[in-house]
Amino acid sequence: MPFDENLILIDGTVDLTDTTDTPAVSTTRNTTYGCAVIDLKGTGFRGLAAVLVVPAAALASSTLLGYIEASDEVAFTVHDTTEYLHRVAVFQILAATYATILAAETPCTCIVRFTTNKRYVRANLTVNVGYNFYKTQVLLSPYPYLDL
């Protein structure tokens, strides 16, 4: 596999459901949710690719709302109204469903490229209530097209 633990945002060890889709707030991997914040210290001008892998078909009517977020704070906290989370990439298959993957589009692999000068990145995936996207992974790579 072309990814090491330093480039894995969501490791796929936990089924992604509405109760396990909590985004990471620490660089220590949360084993309950299988996620971590990655300390990149920025991506550089060439950026990175975020790779979302949904390995199995989700049940009909399932939706997955997915973003890559960046922040200068590891906990992604907001201190005042002038500070906000930076969404640097969205996962989608069809443009008609912005930042959303539908059950009919799974299984799938979605690759989006992004750049950021923020220090930390995380995946923020949200599953609609009562549904399951199984062992979903989110990985980072500088060159996914050569390795996948």
N, C-alpha and C positions, 0 to 999 in steps of 0.2 A: 504494500500500500504506500502511495507517495506522500502520505501525511504522517507527521509525528504529533505527539501530544501537545506540542507548542503551537500547533495550527488547528486544533480541534475545538470548535465552539460548543457543539453538541455531539456527544460520542455515540449515540444510538444504543446505549445499554438499557434505556428505559423506554417503554412505549410512550409516545407523545400523545397525550390526551388533554382534556380541559383541566384536569387536576395536576398534570405534570408539566405544563407549558410555562412555568414560572421562569422569567429570564434571570440569568446569572448576575450576581452583584459582588463577586470576589474572583480573584485569580486562582483560588483553590477550587478544584473541581467539586461541584456539589453532586454527590453520588445519588441523592434522592431524585434529582432531575437530570443528571448526566451532562450538566453544562458548566461552563467557566467563562470568565472574562479573559481575553487575551491582551497582554501588554505588548503592543506593537511599537510604541513610540513613533507612530506615523507610518505611512506606507511608502513614501517616496513618490516621485512623479509617475512611475510606471504602474503603481497601485498593486492590488491583489485581486484575486478572484475568490468569491464566496461560492461554495458548491453545496447545494441542498440536495440530499439524496432521500427520496421517499421510496423504500424498497418494496412495498406491498400496496395493493389496491385498497383504498379507504372505502368505507361504507358509503352508499349513496347519501346525498345531502350533506356530507362532510365538507368543511372548508378549513383551509389553513391560511392564516394571514401572517405574512413573514417579512421581516426587515432585518437588515444589519444596521446596528447603531454604533455611534462613536461618541466618546466623551473624554474629557481630561480628568475625570474622577472615576476611580475604579468601581464605586457603588452606583454610578449613574444617577446621583442625586441632583436635585435642582434647588438652588439656594434663593433665587429671587426671580422676578418676572423677566429679566433680561437674559437669563441663561435657559437653554433648552437642550434636549437631546438631539443629536444630529443623526438623522436617518440617512445613511450613505448609500444604501442599496435596498431594492425591493425584489422579492421573489415572486415571479408570476410566469405563467405559460402563455396566456392570451392577454393582449392589451385591454380587452373588454372587461377583464376582472383584475383591476389594479391591485397589486400586492397580495393577490389571492390565488391559491391553488385549489381547484375544485376536485372532488372525489373522482369525477370522470377523467381527470388528467393524470391519475396515479395508476401504477407506479411511475415515477419520473425522476429525472436529474435536471436541476436548474442551475445554470452557472451565470453569475453576474459579476462584473468587474467594478471596482470602486477605488477611490483614493480618499485619503483623509490625512490631516495634520494633527488630529487628536491622538492621544496616547493609547486609549483603551477601545476595544471593540467587543461587541457581543451580538449574539443572535437573539431576536425577540420574535418568537413564533406563538401564535394564538390559535387554538383549535376550538371550534364551536362545541357547545355543551353536549356531552353524551357521546362524543365520537372519538375515533382513534386513528392516528396516522402511523402507528406501530413504531418500529425502530429507526426513526428519522435521524439523519446526521446532518450537521453543518460543519464544513471544513473550509480552511483557507489555503490558497496556493498561489504562488507567483506565476505558475505556468500549468494550469490544469489540462489544457488541450493536449499536451504531450504525454501526460501521465495517466489520464483516465481511459 
